[in-house]
């Protein structure tokens, strides 16, 4: 990607994925404006409040961007989904997307593309079914939220902006997310599969996730849902064995499904035990080249970057 003439607007850019994306864009010479909720620390930041009727105090600064990327959303894993937290999850995704899509759609010079985070959770628990972008949505809280999330970008679509829904699988990075939570246990040799281990996990390396976002920015033929997953999803048992090999430790202590449900409730069923075998059909058709197409390659590169 040649970003020297690119102007990119990013919200949710302070997380692991957003930070990696900003670094990649900056290294390629792009001009970046980051929407932040705190007081701006530099000219490259603009304060916004997605819950305000006027979310940006200086809306003229949103004019003329090449692309906008929206990555905001409260963390899904690691805690029970109480009714209050479920509402926070919904608002952080759906409401913020609708607010930004409406703001962008009303500009005199809107961005050419609006890339919005979504998730493979939209497919629900589908056992061994292979899921591509044409597959129907599933059932459950996550599936419903993802459908609302994607629908919230409609004002941008109606304004003629090319909208891409980035349906992320598990993004692999030792710095956080699912892998970051698992690593300490596996390095101590006390990791193991979750439940039966038969559920499918759709995953992607952080490097490939960033590269795929940049690819989608440049490829005007890509629009609508886009699975950001590696071409070879794996079962949880396979993932567990691969991670154990990568850290050179045994993985002999499975976490029983009943215990996960007892401690984490609904979150365990939908985020840990659900089976989503999603494949990146659109990326493959567009000839995107994955740097880490298999789980062993991804974990080796992620955990041993010098090798």
C-alpha positions, 0 to 999 in steps of 0.5 A: 500500500502506498499511503503517502497521499492517504488521509486516514481517520481512525476511531478506537485507535488506542487498542492493540489493533488500532495501535498496530494499524496506526504504526503501519500507516505512519510508516507508509507516510499516511496522514492520520487523525485519531478520534479520542474521547479524552483531551487531545494530546497532539494535532493528530487527535480530535476529541469526540463524544459519540453520545453527544448530538454534536459528537465532534466540536470541529466537524470541518476537520472530518472533511476530505479523508481517503478512508475512515476506520472505526474499531471501537468496542468494549472488551467482550471476554474475561468477565460476566455479561451482566445486563448492565455490561451487555448494554455497555457492549451494545452502546460501545459498538452500535451507537458509536458506529451510527453516530460516526456513520451519520457524521461522515454521511453528512460531510461535503467531502466524505471519505471514499471508504468506511471500514467498521469493526465487526466480528465472526460472532455474527455467525453464532454457534454453527458446529462444523459448518464452513462459514463465508461472507454469504452465510446467514447470521446466527442466534444469540447475544453476540450474533444480534449485536453484530447484526445491529453493529453492521446495520448502524453503518447504514447512514454511510452506505446511504451517502454513497460511501463504500462500507466494509464490515471487518468481521474479525476472528480472534486476533493473535497477539501476546500483548493482549486479547485471548492469546495474551490471557492464555499465555501465562497459563500455558507458559506455566504448563497448566493450560488446556482445551476449553470444554470438549475442544471440538469447537472451531476457532477462527483466528488471524495473526495481528500482522495479517489483520493489519495487512488485510485492513490496508488491503481493504482500504485500497481495494474498491471491489471489497464492500459489505461483510469481510471475514478477517480470518486466516484460511485455516480455522482450527478446533480449540483442541488443535489450537491448544496443542499448537500453543503448547508446542509454541511455548514448549510446555504440556497442555494437560489441564482442560477447563470443563465447560460446566466450570466455565459456565459457572464462573462466566455464564453466558459469556462462556457459551458465546465467546469460549465454547461457541463454534465458528468455522469462518473462512476468508472467501472474499480475501482469497478471491481478491488474492490477498496474501496471508503471511501466516496462513496456518496456526503453527506459522502464526504462533511461531511468528507471534511468539518468536518474532526473530525466528 
